Amino acid sequence: MTQSTLRLGAFFYATGHHIAGWRHPSSEADGGINLERYVGWARKAEAAKFDLVFLEDGTGIRDSNLRSSERTARSTHFEPVTLLSALAAVTSRIGLVATTSTSFNEPYNVARRFASLDHLSGGRAGWNLVTSTTDAEAANFGNDRIARHADRYERAEEFVDVVLGLWNGWDDDAVVIDRESGQFSKPDGFRPLNHRGKHFEVRGPLNISRTPQGQPVLVQAGSSGPGKDLAARTAEIVFTAHQTLAEAVAFYGDLKERLPRYGRAPSDLKVMPGLFPVVGRSEAEARAKFEALQDLIDPVVGLALLERMVGGFDLSGYDVDGPVPALPEANGAKSRQQLMFDLARREGLSLRQLYLRIAGARGHSQIVGTPAQIADEMEERFRAGGADGFNIMPATLPGGLDDFIELVLPELRRRGLFRQDYEGRTLRGHLGSRAASPPAA
């Protein structure tokens, strides 16, 4: 069945997605460490009927140049599952998706954490599965270097199998709570996992019962070959980045074609690329808003962002107004590095022009324009088979979120592209997806 409306995520990134957003008056500069700010943003997104709130995370300050981190609000923010547990208490319908890496966590702890969030929220939890990509993160866990890309994905494959096995180790009706007989749960209602693999040995069972959704929604953010295979097997949402319609359609088709290998239908997985919108009532107003943000970019911060996007390579020895140099293939985020190279080559950008180009969207689609222009591009990608929805990345918070809700959502609704109200109460209900089957015992 063809999906008729868009799925929308509200991607909250501390003070907004533009690297200089915290310096702009439309942002709340302490947002990364202020619960009241997040409560306000989440309630706005829920009132607007977004499918989910999305939080990214890393296991440390990821810029190798700490001087740049001193000049950005992103060096301090809440651990996302902790934050979403608080937001679960002040919202009732919107999905709650947190990023947690498989590289520096243990599957039992992650399974328990997200099962708890699903219970706390009444079935609205989602786990965005990533592998860590920077040496700066590895250094917080006794390692000089991040593991090889192939090794990280090998660990991730086993990691997610353990988590799924733990979540599915409880039957839906295992808990009976019969005071008269003294029976709290069925004796055969939950069982050990007894997993023994290359990376993990986990007995189980999980010490929290089957969740309202059966299992939290799995989200995956990798776009490399191994990332797409993992997503096709396990994910219900894929968060990705593409610059052109042709690239988006090709990725979408490739990913959906992989699903039948794992007994899944195309509708079981939603492709939701990032979208960085700067909206104005006129094109001139939108452009002025964007240029005001661009004028606030610190060159040190801009170059540090680009260094991270191209794989952690030091660019300080290159002419910032010269061409983007040829660099070795990254061990970190391979697909994002290639996207940077393709963008620079296609548009003939220097290093400075490239960091200015990605300062807001970091390689995701960027649209600066009127509500109709933004809706046009969203509709085109949706109708062409390049997306099932979008993860909206406001330039500033709350300013950019307010603009999108006030100006773009009415246009999408006028076109019949977005819901008027929630149809369900769980995140999986909003998506209309189906969970991946647990791994075979």
ZAGURO-426897 format. One line per 5 residues: number of its first residue (from 0); their letters; for each residue x, y, z of N, C-alpha, C. Coordinates in steps of 0.2 Angstrom, whole numbers, plus 5000, padded with zeros to 4 digits. Layout:
# residues N
NUM> a> X Y Z X Y Z X Y Z | ...
# end
This chain:
# residues 441
0> mtqst> 5004 4994 5000 5000 5000 5000 5004 5006 5000 | 5003 5011 4996 5007 5017 4995 5005 5022 5001 | 5011 5024 5004 5010 5029 5010 5008 5036 5007 | 5002 5039 5010 4999 5045 5007 5002 5051 5011 | 5005 5051 5017 5007 5057 5020 5014 5056 5023
5> lrlga> 5017 5061 5024 5024 5061 5026 5024 5060 5034 | 5030 5057 5036 5032 5056 5043 5037 5061 5044 | 5036 5064 5050 5040 5070 5052 5043 5069 5059 | 5050 5070 5059 5053 5070 5066 5056 5077 5067 | 5056 5079 5074 5059 5085 5076 5066 5084 5079
10> ffyat> 5071 5085 5076 5078 5084 5078 5080 5089 5082 | 5080 5088 5088 5083 5093 5093 5090 5093 5094 | 5094 5098 5092 5101 5098 5093 5103 5104 5097 | 5103 5103 5104 5105 5108 5108 5102 5115 5107 | 5106 5120 5104 5103 5126 5103 5101 5127 5095
15> ghhia> 5101 5122 5092 5099 5122 5084 5105 5119 5080 | 5103 5118 5074 5108 5114 5070 5113 5119 5067 | 5112 5125 5066 5117 5129 5063 5123 5130 5068 | 5129 5129 5066 5135 5129 5071 5135 5136 5075 | 5132 5141 5072 5133 5148 5076 5126 5149 5079
20> gwrhp> 5121 5144 5078 5114 5146 5081 5114 5148 5088 | 5118 5146 5092 5118 5148 5099 5119 5156 5100 | 5122 5159 5095 5124 5166 5095 5118 5170 5093 | 5113 5167 5090 5108 5171 5087 5102 5172 5092 | 5099 5178 5091 5094 5179 5096 5088 5175 5096
25> ssead> 5087 5171 5091 5081 5166 5090 5082 5160 5094 | 5088 5159 5097 5090 5153 5100 5090 5154 5108 | 5089 5148 5111 5090 5148 5119 5097 5145 5120 | 5102 5149 5121 5109 5147 5121 5110 5142 5126 | 5106 5142 5132 5108 5137 5137 5104 5130 5136
30> gginl> 5101 5130 5130 5096 5124 5129 5099 5117 5130 | 5105 5116 5128 5108 5109 5129 5108 5107 5136 | 5107 5111 5141 5108 5109 5148 5102 5112 5152 | 5096 5113 5149 5091 5116 5152 5084 5112 5151 | 5082 5108 5156 5076 5104 5154 5070 5108 5152
35> eryvg> 5069 5114 5155 5063 5117 5154 5063 5119 5146 | 5069 5120 5143 5069 5122 5136 5066 5116 5132 | 5069 5110 5134 5067 5104 5130 5060 5102 5131 | 5057 5104 5137 5050 5102 5138 5046 5107 5134 | 5048 5113 5133 5044 5118 5129 5044 5116 5121
40> warka> 5050 5114 5119 5051 5112 5112 5047 5105 5111 | 5047 5100 5115 5044 5094 5114 5036 5095 5114 | 5034 5099 5118 5027 5101 5119 5024 5104 5112 | 5028 5109 5109 5027 5112 5103 5027 5107 5097 | 5032 5102 5097 5032 5097 5092 5026 5092 5093
45> eaakf> 5024 5091 5099 5018 5086 5100 5012 5090 5098 | 5011 5096 5099 5005 5100 5098 5004 5100 5090 | 5010 5100 5087 5010 5101 5079 5009 5094 5076 | 5009 5088 5080 5008 5081 5078 5014 5078 5074 | 5020 5080 5076 5026 5077 5074 5026 5070 5076
50> dlvfl> 5029 5065 5072 5029 5058 5074 5034 5057 5080 | 5039 5061 5080 5044 5059 5085 5049 5065 5086 | 5052 5065 5092 5057 5069 5094 5064 5065 5093 | 5069 5067 5090 5075 5064 5089 5081 5067 5092 | 5085 5063 5096 5091 5066 5099 5097 5062 5097
55> edgtg> 5102 5066 5095 5108 5063 5093 5113 5062 5099 | 5118 5059 5099 5123 5058 5104 5130 5056 5102 | 5135 5057 5106 5141 5054 5105 5144 5053 5112 | 5149 5049 5112 5152 5047 5119 5158 5051 5120 | 5157 5057 5120 5162 5062 5121 5162 5068 5117
60> irdsn> 5166 5073 5118 5167 5079 5113 5171 5076 5107 | 5168 5077 5101 5170 5073 5095 5175 5077 5091 | 5175 5084 5093 5180 5088 5089 5187 5087 5092 | 5192 5085 5088 5199 5084 5090 5202 5090 5092 | 5200 5096 5089 5202 5103 5091 5198 5105 5096
65> lrsse> 5200 5105 5103 5196 5107 5108 5195 5114 5108 | 5199 5118 5105 5198 5125 5105 5192 5127 5101 | 5190 5123 5096 5183 5124 5093 5178 5123 5097 | 5178 5118 5102 5173 5116 5106 5172 5121 5111 | 5177 5125 5113 5176 5130 5118 5171 5136 5115
70> rtars> 5170 5136 5108 5167 5141 5105 5160 5139 5102 | 5158 5133 5104 5151 5131 5102 5147 5128 5108 | 5141 5129 5108 5136 5126 5113 5136 5119 5113 | 5139 5115 5108 5138 5108 5108 5142 5104 5112 | 5147 5107 5116 5151 5104 5120 5148 5101 5127
75> thfep> 5142 5104 5128 5138 5102 5134 5131 5100 5133 | 5129 5094 5134 5121 5093 5133 5120 5086 5137 | 5113 5085 5138 5111 5079 5142 5112 5073 5138 | 5113 5067 5142 5113 5061 5140 5106 5060 5137 | 5105 5057 5131 5098 5057 5128 5093 5053 5131
80> vtlls> 5094 5047 5133 5089 5043 5136 5087 5046 5143 | 5091 5048 5147 5089 5052 5153 5085 5057 5151 | 5086 5061 5146 5082 5067 5145 5075 5065 5142 | 5075 5060 5138 5069 5058 5135 5064 5054 5141 | 5067 5052 5146 5063 5049 5151 5060 5055 5155
85> alaav> 5063 5060 5155 5060 5066 5158 5054 5069 5154 | 5056 5069 5147 5051 5071 5142 5045 5067 5142 | 5046 5060 5143 5040 5056 5143 5035 5057 5148 | 5037 5061 5154 5032 5062 5159 5028 5069 5157 | 5030 5073 5152 5026 5079 5151 5024 5079 5144
90> tsrig> 5024 5073 5140 5021 5072 5134 5017 5066 5134 | 5012 5065 5129 5008 5059 5129 5008 5055 5122 | 5009 5058 5117 5008 5055 5110 5015 5055 5106 | 5019 5060 5106 5025 5060 5102 5030 5055 5103 | 5033 5052 5098 5038 5047 5099 5044 5050 5102
95> lvatt> 5049 5046 5105 5055 5048 5108 5060 5044 5106 | 5065 5046 5102 5070 5042 5099 5077 5045 5102 | 5081 5041 5104 5088 5043 5107 5093 5039 5103 | 5099 5042 5102 5104 5039 5099 5109 5036 5104 | 5111 5029 5103 5115 5026 5108 5120 5022 5104
100> stsfn> 5126 5022 5105 5131 5019 5101 5132 5011 5103 | 5134 5007 5098 5135 5000 5100 5143 4999 5101 | 5147 5004 5100 5154 5004 5101 5156 5004 5108 | 5153 5008 5112 5155 5008 5119 5150 5008 5124 | 5145 5003 5123 5140 5001 5127 5140 4993 5127
105> epynv> 5136 4991 5132 5134 4983 5132 5127 4982 5131 | 5126 4977 5127 5119 4976 5124 5114 4975 5130 | 5115 4972 5136 5110 4971 5141 5108 4978 5144 | 5113 4982 5145 5111 4989 5147 5107 4993 5143 | 5109 4993 5136 5105 4996 5131 5098 4993 5131
110> arrfa> 5097 4987 5130 5091 4984 5130 5086 4986 5136 | 5089 4986 5142 5085 4988 5148 5083 4995 5148 | 5088 4999 5146 5087 5007 5146 5081 5008 5141 | 5081 5006 5135 5076 5007 5130 5069 5004 5132 | 5070 4998 5135 5063 4995 5137 5060 4999 5143
115> sldhl> 5064 5001 5147 5062 5006 5152 5058 5012 5149 | 5062 5015 5144 5059 5021 5141 5052 5019 5138 | 5052 5013 5135 5046 5012 5132 5040 5011 5137 | 5041 5008 5143 5037 5007 5148 5035 5014 5151 | 5040 5018 5152 5038 5025 5155 5034 5029 5150
120> sggra> 5035 5029 5144 5032 5033 5139 5025 5030 5136 | 5023 5024 5138 5017 5020 5136 5018 5018 5129 | 5024 5016 5127 5025 5014 5120 5027 5019 5115 | 5032 5023 5117 5034 5028 5112 5041 5029 5111 | 5045 5024 5113 5052 5024 5113 5055 5021 5106
125> gwnlv> 5061 5024 5104 5065 5022 5098 5072 5022 5100 | 5076 5018 5097 5083 5018 5098 5086 5019 5091 | 5090 5024 5091 5094 5026 5085 5101 5023 5086 | 5102 5017 5082 5108 5013 5083 5113 5016 5078 | 5119 5018 5081 5125 5020 5078 5131 5017 5080
130> tsttd> 5136 5017 5076 5143 5015 5078 5147 5022 5079 | 5151 5022 5084 5155 5028 5085 5160 5029 5080 | 5162 5035 5078 5166 5036 5072 5173 5040 5073 | 5174 5042 5079 5180 5047 5080 5185 5044 5086 | 5191 5046 5084 5196 5044 5089 5195 5047 5096
135> aeaan> 5192 5053 5096 5191 5057 5102 5186 5053 5106 | 5181 5050 5104 5177 5045 5108 5181 5039 5110 | 5184 5036 5106 5188 5030 5108 5193 5032 5114 | 5196 5038 5114 5200 5040 5119 5197 5040 5126 | 5190 5040 5127 5187 5040 5133 5186 5033 5136
140> fgndr> 5188 5028 5132 5187 5021 5134 5193 5017 5133 | 5199 5020 5134 5205 5016 5134 5208 5014 5128 | 5206 5018 5122 5208 5016 5115 5211 5022 5112 | 5217 5022 5108 5219 5027 5105 5216 5029 5098 | 5213 5023 5095 5210 5024 5089 5203 5020 5089
145> iarha> 5198 5023 5085 5192 5019 5084 5193 5013 5080 | 5189 5008 5082 5190 5002 5078 5188 5002 5071 | 5191 4998 5067 5190 4998 5060 5182 4998 5058 | 5181 5001 5052 5174 5002 5050 5170 4995 5050 | 5174 4990 5047 5171 4983 5046 5170 4980 5053
150> dryer> 5175 4981 5058 5174 4978 5064 5169 4981 5068 | 5168 4988 5068 5162 4991 5071 5155 4988 5069 | 5155 4987 5063 5148 4985 5060 5147 4977 5062 | 5153 4973 5062 5152 4966 5065 5150 4966 5072 | 5152 4971 5076 5150 4971 5083 5143 4973 5083
155> aeefv> 5141 4978 5079 5134 4981 5079 5129 4976 5077 | 5131 4971 5072 5126 4966 5070 5125 4961 5076 | 5130 4959 5080 5129 4955 5085 5126 4958 5091 | 5127 4965 5092 5124 4969 5097 5117 4969 5097 | 5114 4971 5091 5107 4972 5090 5104 4965 5090
160> dvvlg> 5107 4959 5088 5104 4953 5089 5103 4951 5096 | 5108 4953 5101 5107 4952 5108 5101 4956 5111 | 5101 4962 5109 5096 4967 5111 5089 4964 5109 | 5088 4962 5103 5082 4960 5101 5080 4953 5104 | 5085 4949 5105 5084 4943 5109 5082 4944 5116
165> lwngw> 5084 4949 5119 5082 4951 5126 5075 4954 5126 | 5074 4958 5122 5067 4961 5122 5062 4956 5120 | 5064 4951 5116 5059 4946 5115 5059 4940 5119 | 5063 4940 5125 5063 4935 5129 5057 4935 5134 | 5053 4940 5134 5047 4940 5138 5041 4939 5133
170> dddav> 5036 4935 5135 5030 4935 5132 5025 4941 5134 | 5021 4942 5129 5016 4948 5130 5012 4947 5137 | 5010 4941 5138 5006 4939 5144 5010 4936 5150 | 5016 4937 5150 5020 4934 5155 5018 4936 5162 | 5017 4943 5163 5015 4945 5170 5008 4945 5171
175> vidre> 5006 4941 5176 4999 4940 5178 4996 4943 5184 | 5001 4944 5189 4999 4948 5195 4993 4945 5199 | 4993 4939 5200 4987 4936 5204 4989 4935 5211 | 4986 4940 5215 4988 4940 5222 4985 4934 5226 | 4979 4932 5224 4976 4927 5228 4980 4920 5227
180> sgqfs> 4983 4919 5221 4986 4912 5220 4994 4913 5222 | 4996 4920 5223 5003 4921 5224 5007 4921 5218 | 5004 4921 5212 5008 4920 5206 5009 4927 5203 | 5015 4929 5202 5016 4936 5199 5017 4935 5192 | 5020 4930 5189 5022 4929 5182 5021 4922 5181
185> kpdgf> 5020 4921 5174 5020 4914 5172 5027 4911 5172 | 5027 4904 5175 5034 4901 5175 5038 4901 5169 | 5034 4900 5163 5037 4899 5157 5036 4906 5152 | 5034 4911 5156 5033 4917 5152 5039 4921 5150 | 5045 4920 5153 5051 4923 5151 5057 4918 5152
190> rplnh> 5062 4919 5148 5067 4914 5147 5074 4917 5146 | 5079 4913 5148 5086 4916 5147 5088 4916 5139 | 5092 4920 5137 5094 4921 5131 5100 4916 5129 | 5105 4915 5134 5111 4911 5133 5114 4912 5126 | 5116 4919 5125 5119 4920 5119 5127 4920 5120
195> rgkhf> 5130 4917 5116 5138 4916 5116 5140 4918 5109 | 5143 4923 5108 5146 4925 5101 5153 4928 5102 | 5155 4931 5096 5162 4933 5096 5163 4939 5101 | 5158 4943 5101 5159 4950 5105 5156 4949 5112 | 5150 4945 5113 5146 4946 5119 5144 4939 5121
200> evrgp> 5144 4938 5128 5141 4932 5131 5136 4935 5136 | 5129 4934 5134 5124 4936 5138 5119 4931 5140 | 5118 4930 5147 5114 4925 5149 5106 4927 5148 | 5105 4933 5151 5098 4935 5151 5094 4931 5156 | 5087 4932 5157 5083 4936 5153 5084 4943 5156
205> lnisr> 5081 4948 5152 5081 4955 5154 5076 4956 5160 | 5078 4960 5165 5074 4961 5171 5069 4966 5170 | 5066 4967 5164 5060 4971 5164 5056 4968 5158 | 5049 4968 5159 5045 4964 5155 5044 4967 5148 | 5040 4963 5144 5039 4965 5137 5036 4972 5137
210> tpqgq> 5038 4976 5133 5036 4983 5133 5029 4984 5129 | 5026 4990 5130 5020 4991 5126 5020 4990 5119 | 5026 4992 5116 5026 4991 5108 5028 4984 5107 | 5030 4980 5112 5033 4973 5110 5040 4974 5111 | 5043 4979 5107 5050 4981 5107 5050 4988 5105
215> pvlvq> 5055 4992 5107 5055 4999 5105 5057 4999 5097 | 5055 5004 5094 5057 5005 5087 5064 5006 5086 | 5067 5002 5081 5074 5003 5079 5075 5008 5074 | 5080 5012 5075 5081 5017 5070 5089 5016 5068 | 5091 5017 5062 5098 5016 5060 5100 5022 5056
220> agssg> 5106 5024 5057 5109 5030 5054 5114 5029 5049 | 5116 5023 5048 5122 5022 5043 5120 5021 5036 | 5124 5024 5031 5122 5024 5024 5127 5020 5020 | 5132 5017 5023 5137 5013 5020 5134 5007 5018 | 5137 5002 5014 5135 4996 5012 5133 4992 5018
225> pgkdl> 5138 4991 5023 5136 4987 5029 5130 4990 5033 | 5130 4997 5033 5124 5001 5037 5118 4999 5033 | 5117 4999 5027 5111 4998 5023 5109 4991 5025 | 5114 4986 5025 5112 4979 5026 5109 4978 5033 | 5112 4981 5038 5110 4981 5045 5103 4984 5045
230> aarta> 5102 4990 5042 5095 4993 5042 5090 4989 5039 | 5091 4986 5033 5086 4982 5030 5084 4976 5034 | 5089 4973 5038 5087 4968 5042 5084 4970 5049 | 5085 4975 5052 5083 4977 5058 5079 4983 5059 | 5080 4988 5055 5077 4995 5056 5070 4996 5054
235> eivft> 5067 5001 5057 5060 5003 5055 5061 5010 5053 | 5066 5014 5054 5067 5021 5052 5075 5021 5050 | 5076 5024 5044 5083 5026 5042 5084 5033 5042 | 5089 5036 5045 5090 5043 5045 5096 5044 5041 | 5096 5047 5035 5101 5048 5030 5102 5055 5028
240> ahqtl> 5107 5056 5023 5108 5062 5021 5110 5062 5013 | 5106 5066 5009 5108 5066 5002 5107 5073 4999 | 5111 5075 4995 5111 5082 4992 5106 5083 4986 | 5106 5077 4982 5102 5078 4976 5096 5073 4976 | 5091 5075 4972 5085 5070 4971 5087 5063 4968
245> aeava> 5092 5063 4963 5094 5057 4960 5097 5053 4966 | 5102 5056 4970 5105 5052 4975 5100 5049 4980 | 5095 5053 4982 5090 5051 4987 5086 5045 4984 | 5084 5045 4978 5080 5040 4974 5084 5034 4974 | 5090 5034 4972 5094 5028 4971 5095 5025 4978
250> fygdl> 5096 5029 4983 5097 5026 4990 5091 5023 4992 | 5085 5026 4991 5079 5023 4994 5077 5017 4990 | 5078 5017 4984 5077 5011 4980 5081 5005 4982 | 5088 5006 4983 5093 5001 4985 5091 4998 4991 | 5089 5003 4996 5087 5000 5003 5081 4996 5003
255> kerlp> 5076 4999 5000 5069 4995 5000 5070 4988 4996 | 5074 4988 4991 5075 4981 4988 5079 4976 4992 | 5082 4978 4997 5085 4974 5002 5081 4970 5007 | 5075 4973 5008 5070 4971 5013 5068 4964 5012 | 5066 4962 5006 5063 4955 5005 5068 4950 5007
260> rygra> 5075 4951 5007 5080 4946 5009 5079 4944 5016 | 5076 4948 5020 5075 4947 5027 5067 4946 5029 | 5063 4944 5024 5056 4943 5025 5052 4949 5027 | 5054 4955 5024 5051 4961 5026 5048 4965 5020 | 5043 4969 5021 5040 4973 5016 5043 4980 5016
265> psdlk> 5042 4983 5010 5045 4990 5009 5042 4995 5014 | 5035 4994 5016 5032 4998 5021 5035 4997 5028 | 5038 4992 5029 5041 4990 5036 5047 4995 5038 | 5049 4999 5033 5055 5003 5035 5053 5010 5032 | 5054 5016 5036 5053 5022 5033 5060 5026 5032
270> vmpgl> 5061 5029 5026 5067 5032 5025 5066 5040 5027 | 5069 5043 5032 5068 5049 5034 5074 5053 5034 | 5076 5056 5028 5082 5060 5028 5082 5067 5032 | 5088 5069 5034 5088 5076 5037 5086 5081 5032 | 5082 5086 5035 5081 5092 5031 5082 5099 5035
275> fpvvg> 5086 5103 5033 5088 5109 5037 5084 5115 5033 | 5078 5117 5036 5074 5122 5032 5075 5129 5036 | 5076 5134 5032 5076 5141 5034 5070 5145 5030 | 5065 5146 5034 5059 5148 5030 5058 5156 5032 | 5055 5159 5027 5053 5166 5027 5046 5167 5024
280> rseae> 5043 5172 5025 5037 5174 5021 5038 5176 5014 | 5044 5178 5013 5046 5179 5006 5053 5176 5005 | 5055 5175 4999 5062 5172 4998 5067 5177 5001 | 5066 5183 5000 5071 5188 5003 5072 5188 5010 | 5066 5187 5014 5066 5186 5021 5070 5180 5023
285> arakf> 5069 5174 5020 5072 5168 5021 5080 5169 5020 | 5082 5172 5015 5089 5173 5013 5092 5177 5018 | 5089 5182 5021 5091 5187 5026 5092 5183 5032 | 5088 5179 5034 5088 5175 5040 5094 5170 5040 | 5095 5167 5034 5101 5163 5033 5108 5166 5034
290> ealqd> 5108 5172 5030 5114 5176 5030 5116 5178 5037 | 5111 5180 5041 5112 5182 5048 5116 5177 5052 | 5114 5171 5051 5117 5165 5054 5124 5164 5051 | 5125 5164 5045 5131 5163 5042 5137 5168 5044 | 5134 5174 5045 5139 5180 5047 5142 5179 5054
295> lidpv> 5138 5174 5058 5141 5173 5065 5146 5167 5065 | 5147 5164 5060 5152 5158 5060 5159 5160 5062 | 5161 5156 5067 5168 5157 5069 5173 5153 5064 | 5178 5155 5061 5182 5151 5056 5185 5145 5059 | 5187 5146 5066 5190 5140 5069 5184 5134 5070
300> vglal> 5178 5136 5072 5173 5131 5072 5171 5128 5066 | 5171 5133 5060 5169 5130 5054 5174 5125 5051 | 5180 5126 5052 5185 5122 5049 5185 5115 5054 | 5184 5116 5060 5184 5110 5064 5178 5105 5062 | 5172 5108 5061 5166 5105 5058 5168 5101 5052
305> lermv> 5171 5104 5047 5173 5101 5041 5178 5095 5042 | 5183 5096 5047 5188 5091 5048 5184 5085 5051 | 5179 5085 5055 5175 5080 5057 5171 5076 5052 | 5168 5080 5047 5164 5078 5042 5168 5074 5037 | 5175 5076 5036 5179 5072 5031 5183 5066 5034
310> ggfdl> 5181 5065 5040 5184 5059 5043 5190 5060 5049 | 5190 5066 5051 5194 5068 5057 5201 5070 5054 | 5202 5071 5048 5209 5073 5045 5210 5081 5047 | 5216 5082 5049 5219 5089 5051 5219 5093 5044 | 5215 5098 5044 5215 5103 5037 5219 5109 5039
315> sgydv> 5222 5110 5044 5225 5117 5046 5231 5118 5042 | 5234 5113 5038 5240 5115 5034 5238 5116 5027 | 5232 5116 5025 5230 5118 5019 5227 5125 5018 | 5227 5128 5012 5225 5135 5011 5217 5134 5011 | 5214 5138 5016 5207 5138 5017 5203 5140 5011
320> dgpvp> 5207 5144 5007 5203 5147 5001 5205 5143 4994 | 5209 5137 4996 5211 5133 4990 5206 5127 4990 | 5207 5122 4985 5202 5117 4984 5203 5112 4990 | 5197 5108 4990 5197 5102 4995 5202 5097 4993 | 5207 5096 4997 5212 5091 4995 5210 5084 4995
325> alpea> 5213 5080 4991 5212 5073 4991 5214 5069 4997 | 5210 5066 5001 5212 5063 5007 5210 5055 5007 | 5214 5051 5011 5212 5044 5011 5205 5043 5013 | 5203 5037 5012 5196 5035 5014 5196 5035 5022 | 5191 5038 5025 5190 5038 5032 5189 5031 5035
330> ngaks> 5191 5030 5041 5189 5025 5045 5183 5026 5049 | 5181 5032 5049 5175 5034 5053 5169 5034 5049 | 5165 5040 5048 5159 5040 5044 5161 5040 5036 | 5161 5034 5033 5163 5034 5026 5158 5037 5022 | 5152 5036 5022 5147 5039 5018 5147 5047 5018
335> rqqlm> 5148 5049 5024 5148 5057 5025 5154 5060 5022 | 5159 5057 5023 5166 5059 5020 5165 5059 5012 | 5162 5054 5009 5161 5054 5002 5156 5059 5000 | 5151 5061 5004 5146 5066 5002 5149 5073 5002 | 5154 5074 5007 5158 5080 5007 5162 5081 5000
340> fdlar> 5165 5076 4998 5169 5076 4992 5165 5077 4986 | 5159 5074 4986 5155 5075 4980 5152 5082 4980 | 5150 5084 4985 5147 5091 4986 5153 5096 4983 | 5159 5096 4986 5164 5100 4984 5166 5100 4977 | 5166 5094 4974 5167 5093 4967 5162 5096 4963
345> regls> 5156 5094 4964 5150 5096 4960 5149 5104 4960 | 5150 5107 4966 5149 5114 4966 5156 5118 4966 | 5162 5115 4965 5168 5119 4964 5170 5123 4971 | 5169 5120 4976 5170 5123 4983 5177 5123 4985 | 5179 5129 4988 5185 5128 4992 5184 5126 4999
350> lrqly> 5189 5125 5003 5188 5123 5010 5183 5127 5014 | 5185 5134 5013 5181 5139 5017 5173 5138 5014 | 5173 5138 5008 5166 5138 5005 5162 5132 5007 | 5166 5126 5008 5163 5120 5010 5160 5120 5017 | 5165 5123 5021 5162 5123 5028 5157 5128 5029
355> lriag> 5156 5133 5025 5151 5138 5025 5144 5134 5023 | 5146 5130 5018 5140 5127 5014 5137 5122 5019 | 5141 5119 5024 5138 5113 5028 5137 5116 5035 | 5138 5122 5036 5137 5125 5043 5131 5124 5047 | 5125 5123 5043 5119 5122 5046 5117 5114 5045
360> arghs> 5117 5112 5039 5114 5105 5038 5119 5099 5038 | 5126 5101 5039 5131 5096 5039 5130 5090 5034 | 5128 5092 5028 5128 5087 5023 5121 5085 5021 | 5116 5087 5026 5109 5085 5024 5106 5090 5019 | 5100 5089 5017 5097 5094 5012 5096 5100 5016
365> qivgt> 5097 5106 5012 5096 5112 5015 5092 5116 5010 | 5086 5119 5013 5082 5123 5009 5081 5130 5012 | 5082 5135 5009 5081 5142 5011 5076 5145 5006 | 5070 5147 5009 5065 5149 5005 5058 5150 5008 | 5053 5151 5004 5046 5152 5007 5043 5145 5009
370> paqia> 5037 5145 5013 5034 5139 5014 5032 5135 5008 | 5030 5138 5003 5028 5134 4997 5035 5131 4993 | 5040 5135 4993 5046 5132 4991 5049 5126 4995 | 5049 5126 5001 5051 5121 5005 5046 5115 5004 | 5040 5116 5004 5035 5111 5003 5036 5108 4996
375> demee> 5037 5112 4991 5038 5109 4985 5044 5104 4985 | 5049 5105 4988 5055 5101 4988 5054 5095 4992 | 5050 5095 4997 5048 5090 5001 5043 5085 4997 | 5039 5088 4994 5034 5084 4990 5037 5081 4985 | 5042 5084 4981 5045 5081 4975 5049 5075 4977
380> rfrag> 5053 5075 4983 5057 5070 4985 5052 5064 4987 | 5046 5066 4991 5042 5061 4993 5038 5057 4987 | 5036 5061 4982 5032 5058 4977 5037 5054 4972 | 5043 5056 4972 5048 5053 4967 5051 5046 4970 | 5049 5045 4976 5052 5039 4979 5059 5040 4982
385> gadgf> 5060 5046 4985 5066 5047 4988 5066 5048 4996 | 5060 5048 4999 5059 5048 5006 5052 5047 5008 | 5051 5044 5014 5045 5043 5017 5043 5048 5022 | 5048 5053 5023 5047 5058 5028 5053 5062 5029 | 5054 5066 5034 5060 5070 5035 5061 5071 5042
390> nimpa> 5067 5071 5044 5069 5073 5051 5071 5081 5051 | 5066 5085 5053 5067 5092 5053 5072 5095 5057 | 5077 5098 5055 5083 5101 5058 5083 5108 5059 | 5079 5111 5064 5079 5118 5064 5086 5122 5065 | 5087 5127 5062 5093 5131 5062 5094 5133 5069
395> tlpgg> 5089 5136 5073 5089 5138 5080 5083 5135 5083 | 5084 5135 5090 5079 5132 5094 5077 5137 5100 | 5071 5140 5100 5065 5137 5097 5063 5141 5090 | 5067 5146 5088 5065 5150 5082 5064 5146 5076 | 5069 5142 5074 5068 5138 5068 5062 5133 5068
400> lddfi> 5061 5130 5074 5055 5126 5075 5049 5129 5075 | 5048 5135 5078 5042 5139 5077 5041 5141 5070 | 5046 5143 5066 5045 5145 5059 5042 5139 5055 | 5045 5133 5056 5042 5128 5052 5035 5126 5054 | 5034 5126 5061 5027 5124 5063 5022 5129 5060
405> elvlp> 5023 5136 5061 5019 5141 5059 5018 5142 5052 | 5023 5141 5048 5023 5143 5041 5023 5137 5036 | 5027 5131 5037 5027 5126 5033 5022 5121 5034 | 5020 5119 5040 5015 5114 5041 5009 5115 5038 | 5006 5121 5039 5000 5123 5036 5000 5122 5028
410> elrrr> 5005 5123 5025 5006 5122 5018 5006 5114 5016 | 5009 5110 5020 5009 5103 5019 5002 5100 5020 | 4999 5103 5025 4992 5100 5027 4987 5103 5021 | 4988 5108 5019 4984 5111 5013 4985 5106 5007 | 4991 5103 5006 4992 5099 5001 4990 5091 5002
415> glfrq> 4988 5090 5008 4986 5083 5011 4992 5079 5012 | 4998 5082 5014 5004 5079 5015 5006 5077 5022 | 5002 5080 5027 5003 5079 5034 4997 5078 5038 | 4997 5074 5043 4991 5073 5047 4988 5079 5050 | 4982 5079 5052 4979 5084 5056 4979 5082 5063
420> dyegr> 4979 5076 5065 4979 5073 5072 4983 5066 5072 | 4985 5064 5078 4987 5057 5078 4982 5052 5077 | 4984 5047 5074 4979 5041 5073 4980 5036 5079 | 4986 5035 5081 4988 5030 5086 4991 5033 5092 | 4993 5029 5097 4996 5031 5103 5003 5029 5104
425> tlrgh> 5006 5025 5100 5013 5022 5100 5017 5025 5094 | 5023 5025 5095 5028 5027 5089 5027 5023 5083 | 5026 5016 5085 5025 5011 5079 5019 5013 5076 | 5014 5014 5080 5007 5016 5077 5007 5022 5073 | 5011 5027 5074 5012 5033 5070 5015 5031 5063
430> lgsra> 5020 5027 5064 5024 5025 5058 5020 5021 5053 | 5016 5016 5056 5013 5011 5052 5018 5006 5050 | 5023 5005 5053 5028 5000 5052 5027 4993 5056 | 5031 4989 5054 5031 4982 5057 5038 4981 5060 | 5039 4978 5066 5045 4977 5069 5049 4971 5066
435> asppa> 5055 4971 5066 5059 4966 5063 5058 4960 5067 | 5059 4954 5064 5058 4948 5068 5065 4947 5072 | 5064 4944 5078 5070 4942 5082 5074 4937 5079 | 5081 4938 5081 5085 4933 5077 5083 4926 5079 | 5085 4921 5075 5084 4914 5076 5088 4912 5082
440> a> 5085 4907 5086 5088 4905 5092 5094 4900 5090
# end
